[in-house]
Amino acid sequence: MKHRRLRHALQTAAVAVLAASSAACAGPGNSPSLNSQAFSAQPRAGGQRHTVGLGPVVTSQFGGQIFGWDMNQNGNDGVLTETVLGSSVTNAIETFDQATGKITKVVQKVQRINANVEPVVDAVAGNDVGIIDVERDLVVSSRIQRDDRFDIMSPVSGNKITAKSHPPHPFGIVPNFVTNNQASSSQVMMALYPDKRGNDEVGMYTYDTAKNAWGKRLGFPRRFLFQNGFPNYAAVDATTNEAVVGYLMRSRYNPHESATFYVMDAVTGKHLRSFYGVGYGFPNGMAVDPTTDTMCTTTTGDTDVEFYNLSTGKGKAVQIPIYYNKGPLTNGAAVAADPIHHLFLVAQLDSTFSSSGSTVIVYNEHGKLIEYINGFDFLSAYSVVVPHLAVNPSNRTGYVNGPNLNQLQEFTY
């Protein structure tokens, strides 16, 4: 069966080609001392080092692959969706406990004869509001068309669906990426929508979780090049209430072109300013610390991590250390912000800090490497899901995909 999210699987091959040229000729060679599970260069106040390493594992209740998840950055709850394929299809929405990794409750379980409907967690937003994309394929005039709706859990800790929602004129829209800004109610959704000839265009919707209200679709000029079919990342600065989207200015992809960042009002979508980025290729992950007006990104065309002042647009890039020369998929991927300790965490699918597995790398907002945690395995040739990274800054814990397709791995940093 061709899963509707199979487009994400293509990103693995695409990123491998883009990263190979930059990573294959870099790095000082193997360094066995870096193959330990974790390393911390940052002591806590008083000179004591904090705990760094792996913790509990969340396993989906029915053993199905996890196709979406997120966690409350200010509490102890999280939410995931799983799909079990067999003679029938089982979809489930479940909450979990961050501290223990145990499933708290099966919020919804539905068995269907096919996979034409599937709930996928997009984000946990401000005030612990869960946003779940209910993907629906309909057959119209012998053609498959999308007609998605959203289930809302407000709050996720309440363990129930409290509302239904959808943007204006949802028919044909394919949600692509939803921000998980938990410092305010402002979110944005990147999406694909068909033009009059049936070709995919990239658009953006604003969404207010407090009012459960969607804004009108914002279209982008045709000269803006987005990742067609892959996640088009966005981020929200909750302090300034600005949304940021990255794109390229050429009509064809050039891995040596830096992204341009388009800054908008997160409520109205009005364009405020743009600035040219550092690093090469499309944004491969984005996060903002609203307390310092700092954005961190990763890019598809190199192994850099980029840091920007959103007010001025000034940025710098630092290269991920390459101690194990591997080439493909060593560029940075998902990014998460810790606004309490002013840190950014970066997921690296194929670790250059270890001979195998994946790594979470921790930087301060000046681009200094603080620590890294090895031992993950969120690079799977069998997964159609792009790895996600989320943290709870209050207790310096986080979760990522893996080690198996039906699991999430907790860690401390």
C-alpha positions in Angstrom: 0.0 0.0 0.0 1.3 3.4 -0.9 0.9 5.5 2.3 -0.2 9.1 1.7 2.9 10.3 3.6 5.3 8.3 1.4 6.5 11.7 0.0 8.5 12.1 3.2 10.5 8.9 2.5 11.9 10.6 -0.6 13.6 13.1 1.6 16.0 10.5 2.9 17.4 9.9 -0.6 17.4 13.6 -1.5 19.2 14.7 1.6 21.8 12.0 1.2 22.8 13.3 -2.2 22.9 16.9 -1.0 24.9 16.1 2.1 27.4 13.8 0.5 29.5 16.4 -1.2 30.0 18.5 1.9 30.5 15.7 4.4 32.6 13.3 2.4 35.7 15.5 2.4 35.5 17.0 5.8 36.5 16.0 9.4 39.6 14.8 11.1 38.9 11.1 10.9 37.8 8.5 13.5 38.1 9.5 17.1 37.2 6.5 19.4 37.0 8.7 22.4 33.9 10.3 21.0 32.0 7.0 20.6 30.7 7.1 24.2 26.9 7.6 24.7 27.1 11.2 25.8 29.4 14.1 26.4 28.7 17.3 28.3 31.0 20.3 28.3 28.7 22.5 30.3 28.5 22.3 34.2 25.5 23.4 36.1 25.7 26.3 38.6 28.1 25.4 41.4 30.3 23.4 39.1 28.2 20.2 39.1 27.5 18.6 35.7 24.0 17.7 34.9 22.8 14.3 33.8 23.1 13.6 30.1 21.9 10.4 28.5 18.9 8.2 27.4 15.8 7.5 29.5 12.5 5.7 29.2 11.0 4.6 25.9 7.4 5.2 24.9 5.9 2.2 23.0 2.6 2.6 21.1 -0.3 0.8 22.8 -1.1 -1.5 19.9 2.3 -1.8 18.3 1.6 0.3 15.2 4.0 2.8 13.7 3.9 6.2 15.3 2.9 8.7 12.5 2.8 11.9 14.6 3.6 13.0 18.2 4.5 16.0 20.4 4.8 16.9 24.1 3.8 19.6 26.5 6.9 21.8 27.1 5.4 23.0 30.4 3.9 19.9 31.8 4.2 16.1 31.9 1.9 15.0 29.1 2.4 14.0 25.4 0.2 12.8 22.6 0.9 10.4 19.7 -1.0 8.7 16.9 -0.3 5.2 15.6 -1.5 3.1 12.7 -1.6 -0.7 12.6 -1.8 -2.3 9.2 -3.3 -5.8 8.7 -6.5 -7.4 7.4 -8.0 -4.1 8.7 -6.5 -0.8 9.7 -6.4 0.4 13.3 -5.9 4.1 14.1 -5.4 5.3 17.6 -4.8 8.5 19.5 -3.0 8.1 22.8 -1.5 10.2 25.5 1.7 9.4 27.4 3.5 10.3 30.6 6.8 12.1 29.9 8.5 10.9 33.1 7.7 7.2 32.8 7.1 6.8 29.1 3.9 4.9 29.8 0.7 5.3 27.8 -1.7 7.2 29.9 -4.9 6.7 27.9 -6.2 5.5 24.6 -8.2 8.6 23.6 -9.6 7.1 20.4 -9.3 3.8 18.7 -11.0 3.2 15.3 -10.8 0.1 13.1 -11.4 0.6 9.3 -11.3 -1.6 6.3 -8.8 0.7 4.5 -6.4 3.5 5.2 -8.5 6.3 3.6 -8.7 8.1 7.0 -5.8 8.5 9.4 -5.2 10.8 12.4 -1.7 12.3 12.6 -0.5 14.5 15.5 0.9 17.7 14.1 1.7 19.7 17.3 1.1 20.5 20.9 0.6 24.3 21.0 0.2 26.9 23.7 -1.8 26.0 26.8 -1.3 22.3 26.0 -3.6 22.3 22.9 -3.2 19.2 20.8 -3.6 19.6 17.0 -4.3 16.4 15.2 -4.7 16.3 11.4 -7.3 13.8 10.4 -6.1 12.9 6.9 -9.0 11.9 4.6 -8.8 10.6 1.1 -12.0 10.8 -0.9 -12.7 9.5 -4.4 -14.2 12.3 -6.6 -14.8 11.7 -10.3 -12.5 8.6 -10.1 -9.7 10.7 -8.6 -8.4 10.7 -5.0 -8.8 14.0 -3.3 -7.9 15.2 0.2 -10.4 16.7 2.5 -8.7 16.9 5.9 -10.2 18.0 9.2 -8.5 18.6 12.6 -9.3 17.1 16.0 -8.4 19.5 18.8 -7.5 18.3 22.4 -7.7 21.3 24.7 -5.9 20.4 26.9 -4.0 17.2 25.9 -3.9 16.4 29.6 -7.7 16.2 29.6 -7.4 13.0 27.5 -10.2 13.7 25.2 -11.0 15.4 21.9 -12.8 18.7 22.7 -13.4 20.3 19.3 -13.3 19.9 15.5 -11.6 22.4 13.2 -10.5 23.1 9.6 -9.1 26.1 7.6 -11.3 27.9 5.1 -12.1 25.8 2.0 -10.1 22.7 3.1 -10.9 20.5 0.0 -7.7 19.6 -1.7 -5.4 21.0 0.9 -2.5 18.8 2.1 -1.1 20.0 5.5 2.7 20.1 5.3 4.0 21.4 8.6 2.4 22.9 11.7 4.4 25.0 14.3 4.3 24.0 17.9 4.8 27.4 19.5 3.9 26.9 23.2 4.6 30.4 24.4 1.5 31.9 22.8 -1.7 30.9 20.9 -0.3 31.9 17.5 0.5 29.1 15.0 1.1 28.8 11.3 0.5 25.8 9.0 2.4 25.3 5.8 0.3 23.4 3.2 0.1 22.4 -0.4 -3.0 23.3 -2.3 -4.0 22.8 -6.0 -4.1 25.7 -8.4 -6.7 26.0 -11.2 -4.7 23.5 -13.3 -4.3 21.0 -10.5 -0.7 21.8 -9.8 0.6 22.0 -6.2 1.2 25.5 -4.8 2.6 26.3 -1.3 0.5 28.3 1.0 0.4 29.3 4.7 -2.5 29.6 7.2 -2.4 31.4 10.5 -4.2 29.6 13.4 -5.2 30.9 16.8 -5.4 28.0 19.3 -7.2 30.1 21.9 -10.0 30.9 19.6 -9.8 27.8 17.4 -9.8 30.3 14.5 -8.0 30.0 11.1 -6.9 32.9 9.0 -7.1 33.2 5.2 -4.5 31.4 3.1 -1.4 33.3 2.2 0.0 32.4 -1.2 3.7 33.0 -2.1 5.1 34.4 -5.4 6.0 31.8 -8.0 9.6 32.9 -7.8 9.8 31.4 -4.3 11.1 27.9 -4.4 10.0 25.5 -1.6 10.6 21.9 -1.0 7.9 20.3 -3.2 6.4 17.4 -1.3 8.7 17.7 1.7 8.2 19.6 4.9 8.3 23.3 4.4 9.4 24.5 7.9 8.2 27.6 9.7 8.6 29.1 13.2 6.8 31.6 15.4 8.5 34.2 17.6 5.9 34.5 20.4 7.4 37.7 21.8 7.1 39.7 18.6 4.2 37.6 17.2 6.1 37.1 14.0 6.2 34.0 11.8 9.2 33.0 9.7 9.3 30.9 6.5 12.4 29.9 4.5 12.6 29.4 0.7 15.1 29.7 -2.2 15.0 32.4 -4.9 15.9 30.4 -7.9 13.5 28.4 -10.1 15.6 25.2 -9.7 17.2 23.8 -6.6 20.8 24.8 -6.1 22.4 23.2 -3.0 24.9 26.1 -2.9 22.2 28.7 -2.5 21.4 30.1 0.9 17.8 30.4 2.0 15.9 33.7 2.1 13.7 34.2 5.2 10.3 35.7 4.9 9.0 37.4 8.1 5.3 37.9 8.6 2.8 39.0 11.2 1.7 35.7 12.7 -1.9 36.9 13.0 -2.6 38.5 9.7 0.2 37.0 7.5 1.3 40.5 6.4 4.8 40.6 5.1 7.1 42.6 7.4 10.6 42.0 6.0 13.0 39.5 4.5 16.6 38.6 5.0 19.2 36.4 3.3 20.4 33.5 5.3 23.7 31.7 5.8 24.3 28.0 5.2 23.2 26.2 2.0 20.0 24.7 0.8 16.4 24.6 2.2 15.8 24.9 6.0 15.8 21.3 7.3 14.6 22.3 10.8 13.7 25.6 12.5 13.1 26.8 16.1 13.0 30.2 17.8 13.8 31.3 21.4 11.3 34.1 21.9 13.0 35.3 25.0 16.1 36.3 23.0 14.7 36.8 19.5 17.1 34.1 18.3 16.3 31.5 15.5 18.3 28.3 14.9 18.1 26.4 11.6 19.7 23.5 9.8 20.1 23.2 6.1 19.8 20.5 3.4 23.0 21.5 1.4 25.6 21.3 4.1 26.4 20.1 7.7 26.0 23.6 9.2 23.8 24.9 12.0 22.8 28.5 11.7 21.9 31.1 14.3 20.1 34.4 13.6 19.0 37.5 15.3 15.4 37.8 13.9 15.2 41.6 14.4 18.4 42.3 12.4 18.6 39.2 10.2 22.3 38.9 11.0 23.4 35.3 11.3 26.3 32.9 11.6 26.9 29.3 10.7 28.9 26.6 12.5 29.7 23.2 11.1 28.7 20.1 12.9 32.0 18.3 14.0 32.7 15.4 11.8 34.7 12.7 13.7 33.3 9.8 11.7 33.4 10.4 7.9 30.1 9.0 6.6 28.7 11.4 4.0 25.0 10.9 3.6 22.5 12.3 6.1 25.1 13.8 8.4 23.5 17.2 8.1 21.4 18.6 10.9 17.6 17.9 10.8 15.0 18.7 13.4 15.6 21.6 15.8 14.1 22.4 19.3 14.5 25.4 21.4 15.1 25.6 25.2 14.2 29.2 26.1 14.9 28.7 29.8 18.6 27.7 29.4 18.9 29.4 26.0 19.9 26.3 24.2 19.1 24.7 20.8 19.0 21.0 20.3 19.7 19.5 16.8 18.9 16.0 15.6 21.6 14.4 13.4 20.2 11.3 11.6 23.6 9.6 10.8 25.9 10.5 13.6 29.4 12.0 13.0 30.1 11.7 16.7 29.8 7.9 16.7 30.5 5.0 14.4 26.8 4.1 14.4 23.3 5.5 15.2 22.0 9.0 15.6 22.9 11.9 17.8 21.3 14.9 19.5 23.6 17.9 19.6 23.2 20.8 22.0 24.4 24.3 21.2 24.1 27.6 23.1 22.7 30.6 21.1 26.1 31.8 20.2 26.8 28.6 18.3 29.1 27.0 20.9 28.8 23.2 21.2 27.7 22.4 24.7 27.2 18.6 24.6 26.0 15.7 22.5 24.1 12.5 23.2 24.7 9.4 21.2 22.9 6.1 21.2 19.7 7.1 19.3 18.4 5.3 16.2 15.9 7.6 14.5 17.2 7.0 11.0 15.2 4.2 9.5 15.1 3.1 5.9 11.6 1.7 6.6 10.0 4.9 8.0 8.0 7.4 6.0 8.1 9.9 8.9 10.6 12.7 9.3 12.1 12.6 12.8 10.7 15.1 15.3 12.6 16.5 18.3 10.8 18.1 21.3 12.0 19.2 24.8 10.7 20.1 28.2 13.1 22.9 29.3 12.0 22.9 33.0 13.6 19.5 33.6 16.0 19.3 30.7 14.3 16.3 29.1 13.4 15.6 25.5 12.0 13.0 23.1 12.9 11.9 19.6 11.6 9.1 17.3 13.0 5.6 17.8 14.6 3.2 18.5 11.8 1.3 16.6 9.0 2.6 14.4 6.5 2.2 17.2 8.6 4.0 19.8 9.8 7.3 21.1 13.1 7.7 23.0 13.4 10.0 26.0 16.7 11.7 26.9 18.2 14.2 29.3 20.5 17.0 28.3 
